[in-house]
Amino acid sequence: MKKLLLIAGFGFIMSSSLFAQSPVMQGSIMVDAGIGWPTGNIIWQNGDGDNYKVNGGPFAYGGRFEYMIADDFGIGIDGNFVKTGFNYDDIDTISIYDPVTQTFSDSTYSANYDLTTKRTRIMIRLNKHIVQNDQMDAYIGAGVGYRMINRVASTNGEPDSEQEEAVIPVAFRLAFGARFFFTENLGAHIELGAWGGAPIQFGLALKF
């Protein structure tokens, strides 16, 4: 019995040490990776045309790196990428008059239209941490940086126009987010933001 209690006690100490956690503090490094929703594709989902489909999926992709220069303040890099657009066929049937036979015959005209937009944003990010404990790290953040847009419109595979840069190549983001840690180094994050990416971002969080 004493041996069983000794083994159980030793196991409890080991498991407590294994899953012991410490709050985010000066010198901590955080890495977030995940997806964002919704994207601009939500606008195109109910379009008209034959064989209609959206270009790109329902999510954006991105990540953040943050270094804590103080116990409640961090600086880092925030980046994300999203592909949006649509593709459809326009099929028309017209009647053509033949003066020789004095009859009408139907002729089918088909054209494929495509619009693809790729957005890449890279921003310097500042976070003010407002709640910090063993399981949770909540913050408010702001980022500013570079926005690159590549937009191509084509008909039957031939480009009609192409825009390789944003008119105003500046990305900006305001956000409120939180990380929830399951272990010392692994957790999940969620962020609500305006501009500079998807309004809702979520995924994995790593702490070192």
N, C-alpha and C positions, 0 to 999 in steps of 0.2 A: 504493500500500500504506500509506504514511504517512497519507494522507488518510483511508483506511478506519479505521486505528487511532485517529486523532484523533476521527473521528465516533463510533466505538464507545465511546471513553473519555468523550466528552462526554455521550453517551446514558446511560452507566452513572452518571455523576455526577448527571445530572438525575433519573433514576429513583430513585436513592438518596435524593435530597433530597425527592422527591415522596412516597415511602413511609417516610421517616424518622419514627420514633415517639418519644414521650417518656412516661415513667411518670406515673401519677396523682400529683398533688402539691397542696400548699396552693394554693387559688384555682381548682382545676379544677372544672368543672361536668359532672355525668353525668346523662343522661336515659335511662331504660330503658322500653321499651314491649314488651308481649308478651301471652302467654296462660298460663293455669294449668290444671293437670290433676292428679288427677281432681276432679270436682265432685260435689255431692250426687246428681246424676242417675244416678250409677253404682248407687245404691241402688234406683232405680225402674225400671231397664232391663228386668227380668224380671217385671213385674207381671201381674196377672190382669185379665180383662175383655175385652170386644169392642172392636175398633178401638183398642187400647191404644197410647199413645205418651207420650213424655216431653216436658215443656215446657222449652224452652231447649236449647242444644246441649251438647256434651261438654266445653266449655272455659269458663273464666272469663277476664275481660279486665281488664288493669290497667296501671299504669305507676308509675315512681318518678322523683323529682327529687332530686339530692344535690349539695350544695356542700361542698367540702373546706375546713374551717376550720383544718386542720393537715395535714401531709403524710400522716398515717396515721389521720385522724379526720374523718368527714363527718356532716352533718346535712341532713335533707330531709323530703320528703313522700312517702308511699306510699299509693296508692289502688287499689281493685279492685272489680269488679262481677260478679255471677253470677246467673243465672236458672235455677231448678230447679222440678221438680214433675211432675205426670202428668195425663193426661186419658184417660178410657175410657167406654164405653157399657155399661150393665147391661141386658141384654135377657132378659126372662123370659116364658115362656108358661104361662098358667094355664087350667084348665078351669072353665067356668061352667055351672051347671045351670039349665036352663029348665024350670020346673014345668009350663008349658003343653004343651010338646011332650015333656016328660019325657026330654030328651036333653041331652048335654053338648056344649059348643062351646068351641073354643080361642080365647083372647084374648091378644094380645101386649102386654106393657108394656115401655117403653123409657125409660131415664133416663141422662143424661150427667153424669158427675162430673168435676170439675176442681179441681186444687190447684196454685197458682202462687205461688212464693216468689221475691222479689227481694232480694238482699243487697248493700248498698253499704258499703264500709269506707274511711275516710280516717284515716290515722295519721301522727303525727310519728315520723320514723325517725332512729335513730342507728346509724352503722356504724363499726366498728373495723377498719381495713385491716391485714391480716396478711402478705400477699404482694403486692409491687409491683415490676413490671419493665416492659420495653417492650411486651410482648405480653399480660401477665396482671395482673389486679387482683382479689385474693381478699379476702373480708371476712366478719366475723360481725356480725350486726345485731339490733336490737330495736326494736320500734315499739309505740306505744300511741295510741289515738284513739277515734273515734266509729264505731259500727256502727248502721246503719239497716236494718230488715227490714220489708218489705211482703209479707204473706201473705194470700192470698184463697182461700177454699174456696167452691165453688158447685155447685149442682145445676140442670141444665137452664138454665144461664146466670144463675140467680138466686143472689146471694151468700148463703151460709150463715153465714159469719163473715169478719171482716177484722181483721188486726193490722197496724197501720202503724208500730209501733216495737218494737224488741227489748225483752224483759223487762229485760235488763241491757245498756244501749246502749254497751258498751265493747268495743273491738277491741284485740287484743294479738297480737303476732307475735314469734317468735324464729326466726332464719334464719342459714344459711351459704350464701354464694354466690360467684360469680366472673364476671368479665368477660374476654373474650378479644378483643383488638383486631387487626383485619386491616390497618388503616391508622391514621393519626394520630387520626382522629375516629370511625371506624366499627368496630363489633365485634358480638359476641353475648354474651348473658348467660344464666346458669342459676342458679336459687336453690332450695334445699331448706329448707322451713320447717315450723313447727308453729303452728296456730291462725292467725287473721287472714287467711285466704286459702287458695288451693290448695297442697297439699304441694310440688308441683313447678311452678315458674314459669320460662319461658324466652322469649327473643325477641331483639330488637335492642338494642344499647347504643351511645349517642352520647357523645362526650367533647369538651368545649370548653375 
